[in-house]
C-alpha cells in the first residue's frame, strides 16, 4: 500500500506544479456517505457473500465515506482523485485508501485521452459503477465478490479457505475474486472516441492481472486491458473486453519457483445494456482462464510438475439485471439479478471434476431517490453453492442510505 501512495504522490509532484502555471485551475469535489444496516445467514462470510462472519447478526453503522475531487488545471489537463474510508473486509470502518489519483490529458474535442496513475479498470461495465449511487444493487456480482480457490500467494489449492486453512506471510489464504472488487488499476490508459456517441476504445498497460488486489507486488507484474464499447442503437449498448496479466506474488514459500511471472490470468468478456421505456436489461458474461501452480496443502509445498507445466483452469460467470422504474413514483425502481458462476474441469489435476463449486445467486432490490442528495436502497439475496450444505444459510438483507453532494 505504501508503494501505491508513493507512486500517486510522484505523479502529482512531477506534473502538478508546472501545469499550475499555465492557467487558473478550477476544483470540483463531491462527498458520499453510506450508512448500512445488514443481516446475514448462519454461513455468511465476507469471502462468499460480503457479510463478515463475526457480524452476521443485525448491525447498523457507517460502511463507506468518499471524497472525490477533480482539479481542472487547463481545459486539457485534469488531476482526478478519490479518498475512501471503508470497512476492511466487511469488519471495522478503518481502511483508508486512495483508490484513484491520476493525471489526465484530453484533446480539445475530447476524442483522445491519456491517463497516468490509478484509474478505473476499463474492463467491462460494472467497474464504471464505483460509487454506491451508480448501482441498483448493494452487493457486487459473483465475479467481483466470490472468492475462488486461487490465491495470489500459492496459486490453486483444493478447498482453500472454508475447509483448508493455511497462512502465508502471516496472512490466511482465502483465494481471490476473478476481478478485484475495488475496480481500479494502476498504469497508463489510452482512450479513443472513434465515433462520438457511437464507438469508444480503451487500452491500458497496468501492474498485473485483474485479480490482484495489491497494485505493486514483488515481482512487479504487468498486464494489459482493452475494451471496445459500441452504441449500436439508442436503446442498445454492447461492449467487448479483454484482460491479461501475471498474478503470483513472491512469498515465504515460493522459493522453488524461479519465474513467478509465467503464472497468468486471462479474461474475455462482453457486457450489454438494453432500455425500453421504464424497463432496462443489463449484464455481463466473463470467461476467466488461469495458468497456475498447484499447492499441496497436506504436504505444504507446490506440486513439482505444476511448476514447470502450470495447471490450466477456467470458469465462466454471468449475471443479468432487470430494472423497472415505477411510473407512478418518480425516482423509484425495482430490480432483480440472477447471477451464476461455473467451473471447468482442471486439466493436469482432476480432469473429470470441477476445480471449485458452482454458485447460483438471486437478488432483489428496491430503491428510491428521496431528493437530490439522498438515496435509499434495500436488497435481499439468497445463494446456493454446489456440494455444500449451505442452502438458505447465506442469505443477506441489506439496507443502505446514501448521502451525497
C-alpha positions in Angstrom: 0.0 0.0 0.0 2.9 2.4 0.8 4.3 1.9 -2.8 0.9 2.9 -4.2 0.9 6.1 -2.2 4.4 6.9 -3.3 3.6 6.3 -6.9 0.5 8.5 -6.7 2.4 11.2 -4.9 5.2 11.0 -7.6 2.6 11.6 -10.3 1.2 14.6 -8.6 4.7 16.1 -7.8 6.0 15.7 -11.3 3.1 17.1 -13.2 1.1 19.3 -10.9 3.4 22.3 -10.3 4.4 23.1 -13.9 0.8 22.7 -15.2 -0.5 25.1 -12.4 1.5 27.9 -14.1 -0.4 27.5 -17.4 -3.9 28.6 -16.3 -6.2 29.3 -13.4 -7.2 25.9 -12.1 -10.8 25.1 -11.0 -11.7 22.5 -8.4 -14.8 20.3 -8.4 -15.5 18.0 -5.5 -18.1 15.6 -4.2 -18.7 13.7 -1.0 -20.6 10.5 -0.4 -21.5 8.7 2.8 -23.2 5.3 3.2 -25.0 4.1 6.3 -25.8 0.4 6.2 -28.0 -2.0 8.1 -27.2 -5.6 7.4 -28.0 -9.2 8.5 -26.6 -12.4 7.1 -27.4 -16.1 7.3 -25.6 -18.6 9.6 -22.9 -19.5 6.9 -22.3 -15.9 5.8 -18.7 -14.8 5.2 -17.2 -11.8 3.5 -15.4 -14.1 1.1 -18.7 -15.6 -0.2 -21.5 -13.0 0.3 -19.8 -9.8 1.6 -21.1 -10.3 5.2 -18.4 -10.7 7.8 -18.6 -14.0 9.7 -18.4 -12.1 13.0 -21.1 -9.6 12.1 -23.9 -11.8 10.8 -26.4 -10.5 13.3 -28.2 -7.3 12.6 -25.9 -4.3 12.8 -26.0 -0.7 11.6 -23.3 1.8 11.1 -21.2 3.8 8.6 -19.9 1.5 5.8 -18.2 4.0 3.5 -17.1 7.6 3.2 -15.8 9.1 0.0 -14.3 12.4 -1.0 -13.9 12.8 -4.8 -12.1 15.6 -6.5 -11.3 16.9 -10.0 -8.8 19.7 -10.5 -9.0 21.1 -14.0 -5.6 22.7 -14.4 -6.4 23.7 -18.0 -9.1 22.8 -20.4 -7.0 19.8 -21.4 -5.2 18.7 -18.2 -7.0 17.3 -15.2 -6.0 15.8 -11.8 -8.5 13.3 -10.5 -8.6 11.8 -7.0 -10.7 9.7 -4.7 -10.1 9.3 -1.0 -12.0 6.4 0.6 -12.6 5.2 4.2 -14.4 1.9 4.2 -14.9 -1.3 6.2 -11.9 -3.6 5.9 -13.3 -6.9 4.6 -16.7 -6.1 6.0 -15.4 -5.6 9.5 -14.4 -2.2 11.0 -14.5 1.2 9.3 -10.8 1.6 9.4 -9.5 1.1 5.9 -8.2 4.4 4.4 -7.1 4.2 0.8 -6.6 6.4 -2.2 -8.0 4.2 -5.0 -7.9 6.9 -7.6 -5.2 9.5 -8.2 -4.3 10.3 -11.8 -3.3 12.9 -14.3 -5.4 13.0 -17.4 -5.0 14.8 -20.7 -8.0 15.2 -23.0 -7.9 16.6 -26.5 -9.9 19.7 -27.1 -12.7 17.8 -28.8 -12.5 15.0 -26.2 -11.9 12.3 -28.8 -8.5 11.2 -27.5 -7.3 11.0 -23.9 -4.3 9.8 -21.9 -4.2 9.0 -18.2 -1.4 8.0 -15.9 -1.7 6.9 -12.3 -4.6 5.0 -10.7 -7.8 4.9 -12.7 -10.9 2.8 -13.1 -10.2 -0.6 -14.6 -11.7 -0.3 -18.1 -12.7 -4.0 -18.3 -16.5 -4.5 -18.5 -19.3 -2.2 -17.5 -19.6 -2.9 -13.7 -16.3 -1.3 -12.9 -17.7 2.0 -14.1 -20.2 1.8 -11.2 -17.7 2.6 -8.5 -19.9 4.7 -6.3 -23.0 3.3 -4.5 -25.2 5.9 -6.2 -24.3 4.3 -9.5 -25.6 0.9 -8.5 -29.1 -0.5 -8.4 -28.0 -3.3 -6.1 -25.9 -3.2 -2.9 -23.9 -6.4 -3.4 -21.4 -7.0 -6.1 -21.8 -9.7 -8.8 -20.1 -13.0 -8.2 -17.2 -12.3 -10.5 -16.2 -9.3 -8.3 -17.1 -10.7 -4.8 -16.9 -14.5 -4.6 -13.5 -15.9 -3.7 -12.4 -18.9 -5.7 -9.7 -21.5 -4.9 -6.8 -19.5 -6.4 -4.6 -17.3 -4.3 -2.0 -14.8 -5.4 0.5 -16.3 -3.0 0.1 -20.1 -3.6 -1.9 -20.4 -6.8 -4.6 -23.2 -6.8 -5.3 -25.3 -3.7 -8.2 -27.6 -3.3 -10.9 -26.4 -0.7 -9.0 -23.3 0.0 -10.4 -21.1 2.8 -13.6 -22.7 4.1 -12.1 -26.2 4.7 -8.3 -25.9 4.2 -6.7 -23.4 6.5 -3.2 -22.1 5.6 -1.4 -18.8 6.4 1.4 -17.5 4.2 3.4 -14.5 5.5 1.0 -14.3 8.4 -1.9 -13.9 6.1 -4.6 -16.5 5.9 -5.3 -17.6 2.3 -8.9 -17.5 1.1 -8.2 -17.4 -2.6 -9.4 -14.4 -4.6 -12.0 -13.0 -6.9 -11.8 -13.1 -10.7 -11.8 -9.3 -10.7 -10.6 -7.2 -7.8 -13.8 -5.7 -6.3 -12.1 -2.3 -5.9 -12.3 -1.8 -9.6 -9.1 0.3 -10.0 -5.8 -0.3 -11.9 -2.5 1.5 -11.9 -0.5 2.3 -15.0 -1.3 4.2 -18.3 -4.6 4.4 -20.1 -5.3 5.5 -23.7 -8.9 6.3 -24.7 -10.1 7.0 -28.2 -13.7 8.0 -29.2 -13.6 6.7 -32.7 -17.1 7.9 -33.5 -18.8 10.3 -31.0 -21.7 8.8 -29.1 -21.2 5.6 -31.1 -17.8 3.8 -30.7 -15.2 4.2 -28.0 -12.0 2.1 -27.4 -9.8 2.0 -24.3 -6.4 0.4 -23.9 -4.4 0.2 -20.7 -1.0 -1.1 -19.6 -1.3 -1.9 -15.9 0.5 -3.5 -13.0 -0.7 -7.1 -13.1 -3.8 -9.2 -13.7 -7.3 -8.2 -12.8 -7.5 -10.4 -9.7 -4.6 -8.7 -7.9 -5.7 -6.5 -5.0 -2.2 -5.1 -4.5 -1.1 -2.8 -7.3 2.6 -3.0 -6.6 3.9 -6.5 -5.9 7.1 -8.5 -5.7 7.9 -9.2 -8.5 6.3 -6.2 -10.3 3.7 -7.7 -12.6 2.4 -6.3 -15.9 -1.0 -6.6 -17.6 -3.0 -5.3 -20.5 -6.7 -4.4 -20.6 -8.8 -3.4 -23.6 -12.5 -2.5 -24.1 -14.4 -1.6 -27.2 -17.8 0.0 -26.5 -20.4 0.3 -29.3 -23.7 2.2 -29.1 -25.5 0.1 -31.6 -28.8 1.9 -31.4 -30.2 4.5 -29.0 -31.6 1.6 -26.8 -28.7 -0.9 -27.1 -25.1 -0.7 -25.9 -22.7 -3.5 -26.3 -19.0 -3.8 -25.3 -16.2 -6.4 -25.6 -13.3 -6.6 -23.1 -10.0 -8.3 -22.7 -7.6 -8.6 -19.8 -4.3 -10.5 -19.5 -1.6 -10.3 -16.9 0.5 -12.3 -14.4 -0.6 -12.6 -10.7 1.6 -14.8 -8.5 3.4 -12.9 -5.7 6.6 -13.8 -4.0 6.2 -15.3 -0.6 8.0 -17.2 2.1 7.0 -20.5 0.4 7.6 -19.6 -3.3 11.4 -20.1 -3.4 11.2 -23.3 -5.5 9.6 -21.2 -8.3 12.1 -19.1 -10.3 9.7 -17.5 -12.8 6.6 -16.2 -11.0 5.5 -14.1 -13.9 4.7 -17.2 -16.0 1.5 -17.7 -14.0 -1.2 -15.7 -15.7 -4.9 -14.8 -15.7 -6.8 -14.0 -18.9 -10.3 -12.6 -19.1 -12.7 -12.4 -22.0 -15.9 -10.5 -21.5 -18.9 -8.9 -23.1 -21.5 -6.6 -21.5 -24.7 -5.0 -22.7 -27.5 -2.6 -21.8 -30.9 -2.5 -23.3 -33.5 0.1 -22.4 -37.2 0.2 -23.3 -39.3 2.8 -21.6 -39.4 2.1 -17.9 -37.6 -1.3 -18.3 -33.8 -1.8 -18.5 -31.8 -5.0 -19.0 -28.1 -5.2 -18.4 -25.4 -7.7 -17.7 -22.0 -9.3 -18.3 -20.6 -12.6 -19.4 -17.0 -13.2 -18.4 -14.7 -16.2 -19.2 -11.7 -16.5 -16.9 -8.6 -18.6 -17.7 -5.7 -19.3 -15.3 -2.2 -20.8 -15.6 -1.3 -21.6 -12.0 0.8 -23.9 -9.9 -0.9 -26.5 -7.7 -0.2 -26.2 -4.0 -0.5 -29.4 -1.9 -1.9 -28.3 1.4 -1.4 -31.6 3.2 2.3 -31.5 2.2 2.8 -27.8 2.5 4.5 -27.5 -0.9 3.9 -26.9 -4.6 3.4 -29.9 -6.8 6.7 -30.2 -8.7 5.2 -30.9 -12.1 2.8 -27.9 -11.9 5.8 -25.6 -11.5 7.1 -26.4 -15.0 3.7 -27.2 -16.5 1.1 -24.9 -14.9 -2.5 -26.1 -14.4 -4.9 -24.6 -16.9 -8.1 -23.7 -15.1 -11.2 -21.8 -16.3 -14.5 -20.6 -15.1 -17.5 -18.6 -16.5 -19.5 -16.1 -14.7 -22.6 -14.2 -15.9 -25.3 -12.0 -14.4 -28.5 -10.4 -15.8 -30.1 -7.4 -14.2 -33.7 -6.4 -14.8 -34.7 -2.9 -13.6 -38.2 -1.4 -13.6 -38.8 2.2 -12.8 -42.2 2.8 -11.2 -44.0 5.4 -13.4 -46.3 6.5 -10.5 -43.4 7.2 -8.1 -40.6 9.3 -9.7 -37.1 8.3 -8.6 -38.1 4.7 -7.5 -37.3 1.3 -9.0 -37.5 -2.4 -8.5 -34.7 -4.7 -9.7 -33.9 -8.4 -9.9 -30.5 -10.0 -10.6 -29.7 -13.6 -11.4 -26.0 -14.5 -11.0 -24.2 -17.7 -12.0 -20.6 -18.9 -11.7 -19.4 -22.3 -13.1 -16.0 -24.0 -13.1 -14.5 -26.2 -15.7 -12.5 -29.4 -15.3 -8.9 -28.9 -14.2 -6.5 -30.1 -17.0 -3.5 -31.7 -15.4 -5.1 -32.2 -12.0 -8.5 -33.9 -11.9 -9.8 -33.9 -15.4 -13.3 -35.2 -14.6 -14.1 -32.8 -11.8 -14.6 -29.1 -11.5 -11.9 -27.2 -9.5 -14.4 -25.2 -7.4 -18.1 -25.3 -6.6 -20.6 -23.7 -8.9 -22.7 -20.9 -7.4 -26.2 -19.5 -8.0 -27.3 -16.2 -6.5 -30.6 -14.4 -6.8 -31.0 -10.8 -5.6 -34.0 -8.5 -5.3 -33.6 -4.8 -4.8 -35.6 -1.6 -4.5 -34.5 2.0 -4.4 -35.9 5.5 -4.0 -34.2 8.8 -4.6 -35.6 10.8 -1.8 -34.2 14.1 -3.2 -31.1 15.4 -4.9 -28.8 14.4 -2.1 -30.3 11.2 -0.6 -30.8 7.7 -2.0 -32.3 4.7 -0.1 -31.9 1.1 -1.2 -32.8 -2.2 0.2 -31.7 -5.6 -1.2 -32.2 -9.3 -0.4 -30.2 -12.1 -1.8 -30.0 -15.9 -1.5 -27.2 -18.1 -2.6 -26.7 -21.8 -3.4 -23.3 -23.4 -3.6 -22.9 -26.9 -5.2 -21.6 -29.7 -2.9 -22.2 -27.5 0.2 -24.9 -27.8 2.7 -25.3 -24.0 2.8 -28.8 -23.7 1.3 -30.7 -20.8 2.9 -27.8 -20.1 5.2 -26.0 -17.5 3.0 -29.0 -15.2 2.7 -28.4 -11.5 3.1 -30.6 -8.5 3.9 -29.0 -5.0 3.5 -30.4 -1.5 3.7 -28.3 1.5 2.7 -29.0 5.2 3.0 -26.6 7.2 0.9 -26.0 10.9 1.4 -24.1 12.6 -1.4 -23.1 16.1 -2.5 
